[in-house]
Amino acid sequence: MQSHSGSGRLTTHVLDTARGTPAQGLRIELLRIYGERAEPIAETRTNDDGRCDEPLLSGEEMQAGTYELRFHAGDYLGREDGRTAFLDVIPVRFGITEQAGHYHIPLLLSPFSYSTYRGS
């Protein structure tokens, strides 16, 4: 994943709203969607700030199309007490139309709910 200054990029940020902290170590997968087929593109984990160290897409990789982020919340939420988490894998499917645009998709996460939006 290469970063090109001034070109499009896809980033994310995960905040644990129950704890009031960034969600550290949460596994994220990025897939490109072609009809009923999903092609894995990248996999990463959030850093200490709840962000990815590099954009998930940037430069030439940033193509118009349909994508899906899969946030593995169950592994993150269930690891403290060993119980099965209510939320497991949270899929966020979205479209990219502007190859030079910045698409930022934050996830606000708690044990029983989540929300997301197109950030800046």
Protein Blocks (a to p, Z undefined) as FASTA:
>chain_A
ZZdehiacdddddddfknopacehiacdddddehjaccdfbdcdddfkopafbdfbgcjl
lccddddddddfklmmmmmnopacfblcdcdddddfblkbccdddddddfkbccddddZZ
